[in-house]
Amino acid sequence: MPDLPTPQNAAEAALLSECWDAVLSYADLCTSGSASATQLATEAFTHGIDELRAATAASKSTGTGRRALRLPRIPLLLASVRTVAAAWETSGLGHRLDPDLRLWLHSDKAARYIGPPLHRPLALRGLRDMQEPDAVLLWLAEVESLPMSAVARRLGLDPAAASSELAQVRVLFRDRCHRNHLDTPMDAYCRSYARLLDAVTRSPSAETPEDLSRHLARCVECAEAAACLRLHGGGLPAALSSGVIGWGGLAYLERRRRAAEAGMIGGRTDAAVDTGLNEGKPVRPRIGRTGILVTAVLVSALALTVSLMPFGGSKGDANAAQGESTDGQSVADPGPSFPSGSKTKSGSGTGSGTGSGTAGSPAVADSTSRPAGNSDQEAQGESSSPARKQGGAKGSTQGGAKGSTKSAAPDCRVKYEIVSEWPDGFQASVTVTSTKALATWSLGWTFKDGQRVGQMWDGTFTQNDSHVTATAADYNKTVAANGTFTFGFLGSWTGSNSAARDFTLNAASCQAAG
């Protein structure tokens, strides 16, 4: 694996600290494993540094003091990831890349990034035509999702004036994209919509005529132009990431948004802490590998000691212990074991305080117990033996009728969030928490207002009328017990855009979070 280039000055050292996390995040999307991701990020970073050094040397040799227009540092390095990935595919290392990326690299979409300049994506051309300080401000705020205080600190801006300056930069970006759109070679039909498209996207209250809407649904170039020219509605980050990065741009955008929300901003987490970018958040102590191993040994020794301790008791205890021994689930069931209705409060029943559970297990309060004849327990093999049924009868008698009538908590909860919305489209994020361990997942839901899903990241989808089914990607299909998974998508709507409903996880009903 090649080493990262040695920084030649303080600017290159700062570049490594600020941009490495972004490059590695995109490289991870492009590859099939962490080792390949690290190698791809390293080679891309080396390629990007060499490109920056060559551009700096060329600028000095001209003697004009002006630099050639180019992308800001982070998108330039992300473009280097795309370039190195294409080189891997050509040199026989394509098996280390994501299969969907390999298909994209052989498509006309990838060819646009290396083809004639006037046919390249509009966002890429618009960002490249801006002065570097303006382009950096736009990228950090819109795509990297950094808070304005962090953006102002990094660029040396007045925090009070940073937001107003960002608004001016958005208008400047729109102006550059509009000029590039008019310069783009297009047929007469597309040219006839150019002025109308400019007028509609200038005003947040302007309605899109039906004929223009139908044209945008069929023409990729004009749809890209509409996304770049519309400054209202929150669609600019998606337009930037998709147009500049290309494949995986929306997934990268979602990752950076999550990282910013979690406080992992400004590159590597340790760099963010050192430079104050995690202002207002306490620094959490880190546990080393040795500490983890020592803790694991102590826990294992404690569990072995408890399991060897002798326990006495009556016949009821033996029956309960026998029933508990059958509580383990079948090999085909990946889910965890749940408390059964036979467990009672500590100190109640005919046996000892721990007689209703395994040795060393905490007693379960009867407010969470289920009826002895619950069909869910039968499916999990918790009431299959006579001893189990006997223990369940005792639990229901000793625990009281109140505990046996309580219903169990739902197996999953769904948080459906509309991240941004514009007149004819929206971006949504879906977060699911499952109490059971999952070998794979499939989440279904229904749209009330006829919305349509157009593109999804961290999952794949099918849609039949108003019903949508999202299935796991290869890298996020396994979910631990009480774990979460998240995916996002872009959609279109007309009239109304209410939240999705009737969620199901692997065909079982799932509760929507309030």
NORFEN-V886848 format. One record per pair of residues at least 24 apart in sequence whose C-alpha atoms are under 7 Angstrom apart, sorted by the first residue. I is the first residue (numbers start at 1). J is the second residue. Records with the same first field share a line. If there is no record, write none. Layout:
I = J / J
//
This chain:
1 = 39
2 = 42 / 43
3 = 42
4 = 42 / 46
5 = 46
17 = 267 / 268 / 271
18 = 266 / 267
19 = 74 / 267
20 = 267
21 = 267 / 268
22 = 267
23 = 77 / 78
26 = 252
27 = 81
30 = 97 / 98 / 101
31 = 96 / 97 / 98
32 = 96 / 97 / 98
36 = 96
40 = 81
41 = 81
44 = 77 / 80 / 81 / 84
45 = 77
47 = 80
48 = 76 / 77 / 80
69 = 128 / 129
70 = 128
71 = 127 / 128
72 = 132 / 135 / 136
78 = 245
79 = 245
101 = 247
118 = 184
119 = 184
121 = 243
122 = 177 / 180 / 181 / 224 / 225 / 243
123 = 177 / 228 / 239 / 240 / 243 / 244
124 = 243 / 244
126 = 173 / 176 / 177 / 180
127 = 173
129 = 176
134 = 169
137 = 166
138 = 166 / 169
142 = 237
143 = 237 / 241 / 253
144 = 256 / 257
145 = 256 / 257 / 260
146 = 260 / 265
150 = 277
174 = 228 / 229
177 = 228 / 229
178 = 229
181 = 225
197 = 226
201 = 226 / 229 / 230
202 = 230
204 = 232
232 = 422
233 = 420 / 421 / 422
234 = 420 / 421 / 422
235 = 422
250 = 457
251 = 457 / 458
306 = 360
307 = 359
313 = 351 / 352
314 = 351
316 = 350 / 351
317 = 351 / 355
319 = 387 / 391
320 = 355 / 356 / 387 / 391
321 = 355 / 356 / 357 / 358
322 = 387
323 = 387 / 388 / 391
324 = 357 / 358
327 = 381 / 382
329 = 380 / 381
334 = 437 / 438 / 439
335 = 436 / 437 / 438
336 = 436 / 437 / 481
339 = 369
340 = 369 / 370 / 382
341 = 369 / 370 / 371 / 372 / 392 / 395
342 = 372 / 391 / 392 / 393 / 394 / 395 / 396
343 = 395
344 = 395 / 399
345 = 399
348 = 398
349 = 398
366 = 399 / 403
367 = 403 / 406
368 = 406 / 408
369 = 403 / 404 / 406
370 = 404 / 406 / 407 / 408
371 = 404 / 405
410 = 510 / 511
411 = 435 / 436 / 510
412 = 510 / 511
413 = 510 / 511 / 512 / 513
414 = 510 / 511 / 512 / 513
415 = 512 / 513
424 = 492 / 493 / 494
425 = 491 / 492 / 493
426 = 490 / 491 / 492
427 = 489 / 490 / 491
428 = 488 / 489 / 490
429 = 487 / 488 / 489
430 = 486 / 487 / 488
431 = 484 / 485 / 486 / 487
432 = 484 / 485 / 486
433 = 482 / 483 / 484 / 485
434 = 481 / 482 / 483 / 484
435 = 481 / 482
436 = 481 / 482
437 = 479 / 480 / 481
438 = 478 / 479 / 480
439 = 477 / 478 / 479
440 = 472 / 477 / 478
441 = 471 / 472 / 477 / 505 / 506
442 = 469 / 470 / 471 / 472 / 505 / 506
443 = 469 / 470 / 471 / 503 / 504 / 505 / 506
444 = 468 / 469 / 470 / 503 / 504 / 505
445 = 469 / 500 / 501 / 502 / 503 / 504
446 = 500 / 501 / 502
447 = 500 / 501
448 = 498 / 500
449 = 496 / 497 / 498
451 = 491 / 492 / 493
452 = 491 / 492 / 493
453 = 489 / 490 / 491 / 492
454 = 490 / 491
455 = 489 / 490
456 = 488 / 489 / 490
457 = 487 / 488 / 489
458 = 487 / 488
459 = 487
//
